[in-house]
Amino acid sequence: MIVRLLTYTEDADAICAAAGRSCYSKESSADLLGKGEPEKTLGKIVGMGHHSVIEHASFTFSVEGVSRALTHQLVRHRIASFSQQSQRYVSINEPTFVIPRTIQADDEALAVYEKIMGDIWNAYSELEKRIPAEDARYVLPNGCTTNITVTMNARELLHFFSMRCCERAQWEIRDMAEEMLVLCREASPTIFRDAGPPCVRGPCPEGRLSCGRPRKKPPA
Ligand SMILES: Cc1cc2nc3c(=O)[nH]c(=O)nc-3n(C[C@H](O)[C@H](O)[C@H](O)COP(=O)(O)OP(=O)(O)OC[C@H]3O[C@@H](n4cnc5c(N)ncnc54)[C@H](O)[C@@H]3O)c2cc1C
């Protein structure tokens, strides 16, 4: 998996702080930009849950080499934009699939997994000689790798990190979310200061489904 932050709103902390202050000021956000104590102002606004101001900050990621099982979960997040490699227009000639750590750690499981992947790609190659790729792809597995471009605003990212950095989230999307959070925190330390699973900020809301581990520290 490779996760890269392609572009983002520069000075997002300062811009969102100025937008927040402009609600209570005669001055415009342009006049307020960089004035006062942007970090303190924004930290307070975000801490109070007034998250509409951080919708002004946008982050675009390139994600490579993840499974279709991951992207199926990712695209359930509706306040986001996605561009995903097409299996209609891109032939997947060589076997390319994610191997879960549980399979990697079990020689027999790995042999079963690699055998079926080989068989699937043999079938795919045969089918592709006869029928369009858009139909041959029906035999491809959930584990097949893909690339996707994702854009979310900071408000959606806080929500996304809350759900997907949690121990209850599936491991592959959690690995990706954690990498995205590290990149976001580098770009906008104030907005993402308390981002992560709910246990970073308070008690776990998962009830009997809780992982039961002590509260998580936000990633550095
Ligand atoms: C651990 C885990 C297990 C899961 N298991 C399943 C499963 O078994 N089956 C399954 O189908 N899904 C499952 N999901 C997916 C989950 O139900 C959500 O579809 C997904 O996480 C997207 O989150 P969301 O709907 O909160 O927010 P997003 O789509 O990211 O939207 C953000 C927020 O915007 C608001 N919003 C967006 N659209 C609407 C709308 N139409 N109406 C009102 N408010 C809206 C909501 O407040 C929402 O929280 C699982 C997710 C997790 C993290």
PDBQT file of the ligand as one rigid body, heavy atoms in Angstrom, charges set to zero:
ROOT
HETATM    1  C1  LIG A 301     -16.531  -1.210  11.923  1.00  0.00    +0.000 C 
HETATM    2  C2  LIG A 301     -17.462  -0.969  10.774  1.00  0.00    +0.000 A 
HETATM    3  C3  LIG A 301     -18.308  -1.982  10.360  1.00  0.00    +0.000 A 
HETATM    4  C4  LIG A 301     -19.211  -1.761   9.307  1.00  0.00    +0.000 A 
HETATM    5  N1  LIG A 301     -20.015  -2.785   8.916  1.00  0.00    +0.000 NA
HETATM    6  C5  LIG A 301     -20.909  -2.589   7.909  1.00  0.00    +0.000 A 
HETATM    7  C6  LIG A 301     -21.795  -3.639   7.473  1.00  0.00    +0.000 A 
HETATM    8  O1  LIG A 301     -21.767  -4.725   8.005  1.00  0.00    +0.000 OA
HETATM    9  N2  LIG A 301     -22.652  -3.370   6.457  1.00  0.00    +0.000 N 
HETATM   10  C7  LIG A 301     -22.726  -2.141   5.862  1.00  0.00    +0.000 A 
HETATM   11  O2  LIG A 301     -23.546  -1.954   4.952  1.00  0.00    +0.000 OA
HETATM   12  N3  LIG A 301     -21.893  -1.138   6.224  1.00  0.00    +0.000 NA
HETATM   13  C8  LIG A 301     -20.991  -1.322   7.224  1.00  0.00    +0.000 A 
HETATM   14  N4  LIG A 301     -20.155  -0.304   7.586  1.00  0.00    +0.000 N 
HETATM   15  C9  LIG A 301     -20.214   0.974   6.854  1.00  0.00    +0.000 C 
HETATM   16  C10 LIG A 301     -20.996   2.054   7.626  1.00  0.00    +0.000 C 
HETATM   17  O3  LIG A 301     -22.298   1.620   7.934  1.00  0.00    +0.000 OA
HETATM   18  C11 LIG A 301     -21.070   3.352   6.806  1.00  0.00    +0.000 C 
HETATM   19  O4  LIG A 301     -21.801   3.134   5.619  1.00  0.00    +0.000 OA
HETATM   20  C12 LIG A 301     -19.715   3.906   6.432  1.00  0.00    +0.000 C 
HETATM   21  O5  LIG A 301     -18.810   3.808   7.489  1.00  0.00    +0.000 OA
HETATM   22  C13 LIG A 301     -19.870   5.381   5.999  1.00  0.00    +0.000 C 
HETATM   23  O6  LIG A 301     -20.042   6.174   7.160  1.00  0.00    +0.000 OA
HETATM   24  P1  LIG A 301     -21.201   7.205   7.403  1.00  0.00    +0.000 P 
HETATM   25  O7  LIG A 301     -22.462   6.754   6.764  1.00  0.00    +0.000 OA
HETATM   26  O8  LIG A 301     -21.247   7.560   8.855  1.00  0.00    +0.000 OA
HETATM   27  O9  LIG A 301     -20.667   8.527   6.844  1.00  0.00    +0.000 OA
HETATM   28  P2  LIG A 301     -20.322   9.248   5.463  1.00  0.00    +0.000 P 
HETATM   29  O10 LIG A 301     -20.980   8.661   4.278  1.00  0.00    +0.000 OA
HETATM   30  O11 LIG A 301     -18.845   9.357   5.478  1.00  0.00    +0.000 OA
HETATM   31  O12 LIG A 301     -21.020  10.645   5.748  1.00  0.00    +0.000 OA
HETATM   32  C14 LIG A 301     -20.587  11.466   6.832  1.00  0.00    +0.000 C 
HETATM   33  C15 LIG A 301     -21.761  11.913   7.659  1.00  0.00    +0.000 C 
HETATM   34  O13 LIG A 301     -22.628  12.723   6.830  1.00  0.00    +0.000 OA
HETATM   35  C16 LIG A 301     -23.977  12.512   7.220  1.00  0.00    +0.000 C 
HETATM   36  N5  LIG A 301     -24.694  11.913   6.090  1.00  0.00    +0.000 N 
HETATM   37  C17 LIG A 301     -24.173  11.454   4.919  1.00  0.00    +0.000 A 
HETATM   38  N6  LIG A 301     -25.139  11.031   4.103  1.00  0.00    +0.000 NA
HETATM   39  C18 LIG A 301     -26.301  11.222   4.778  1.00  0.00    +0.000 A 
HETATM   40  C19 LIG A 301     -27.660  10.961   4.459  1.00  0.00    +0.000 A 
HETATM   41  N7  LIG A 301     -28.041  10.420   3.305  1.00  0.00    +0.000 N 
HETATM   42  N8  LIG A 301     -28.589  11.297   5.365  1.00  0.00    +0.000 NA
HETATM   43  C20 LIG A 301     -28.261  11.850   6.545  1.00  0.00    +0.000 A 
HETATM   44  N9  LIG A 301     -26.994  12.102   6.924  1.00  0.00    +0.000 NA
HETATM   45  C21 LIG A 301     -26.026  11.808   6.043  1.00  0.00    +0.000 A 
HETATM   46  C22 LIG A 301     -23.955  11.547   8.415  1.00  0.00    +0.000 C 
HETATM   47  O14 LIG A 301     -23.903  12.286   9.601  1.00  0.00    +0.000 OA
HETATM   48  C23 LIG A 301     -22.643  10.804   8.215  1.00  0.00    +0.000 C 
HETATM   49  O15 LIG A 301     -22.115  10.239   9.423  1.00  0.00    +0.000 OA
HETATM   50  C24 LIG A 301     -19.246  -0.506   8.635  1.00  0.00    +0.000 A 
HETATM   51  C25 LIG A 301     -18.377   0.501   9.061  1.00  0.00    +0.000 A 
HETATM   52  C26 LIG A 301     -17.485   0.295  10.104  1.00  0.00    +0.000 A 
HETATM   53  C27 LIG A 301     -16.548   1.409  10.523  1.00  0.00    +0.000 C 
ENDROOT
TORSDOF 0
